[in-house]
Amino acid sequence: MKRVNIGIAALSAALLTGCAEPAPETATVASTESATEASSEESTEEVVVEASTEEPGWPSAYAEYIRTEYGEDYFDNDEMPFALIYVDDNTEPELLIDSGTEAGGEYILTYYDGQVVEGHFSRIGSKYIQYGGLIYTDTGHQDYYPVEITQLKDGKFTLIASGLKYVSDEDWEKMTTDENYPYTLTYEWEGETVTEEEFNAHVAELLDESKLQYAEKYHSYADMLAILDNWE
């Protein structure tokens, strides 16, 4: 993974012009110094704002990641594995990459402090709270359903809680020998067996499931690169 460094061009012409002007006559030296400091602070703030709007780094960083990690021959032309989503609370989107298989899982990229940070999720079908910084993964198969809640903050993916829903060997045996035996899941939260109600309560303590959403629009490899390369 390569880092993308964004340089901020110095406004040297403006500074040199300011230095060439003759110092105004005044009886109060302290007042002159105060005015100069205030002017310098205002100039610095303007430079920062202009640089952040003229040279957004995340589009080129994501594009370079896609080209480097995958390449044009990795995906079929009809595959649409890429989506731009907004997970954390800033205006720079994250990039979701869906492997298309449970074994491959998903990747979510975020751009922070000039570099791409990658989070891997062992299953596909993750949901997230837009601008809420939370990712919820609860997909599984064959009567085994892991649940993970991940927080994205300041460029870091942190697993903050996990649980598990599964059919135990005992229940599976009863289900296969007694057609009237109900489908029964065992619930665990942070390694301890809990009831279904307790499990759901633990999830509710951390996030509002009604706010969870999937990525809305997916793109092919070529289309995603075109979007990133032409982002304004």
Secondary structure, 3 states (H helix, E strand, C coil): CCCCCCCCCCCHHHHHHHHHCCCCCCCCHHHHHHHHHHHHHHHHHHHHHHHHHHCCCHHHHHHHHHHHHCCCCCCCCCCCCEEEECCCCCCCCEEEEECCCCCCCEEEEEEECCEEEEEEECCCCCEEECCCCEEEECCCECCEEEEEEEEEECCEEEEEEEEEEECCHHHHHHHHHCCCCCCCCEEEECCEEECHHHHHHHHHHHCCHHHEECCCCCECHHHHHHHHHCCC
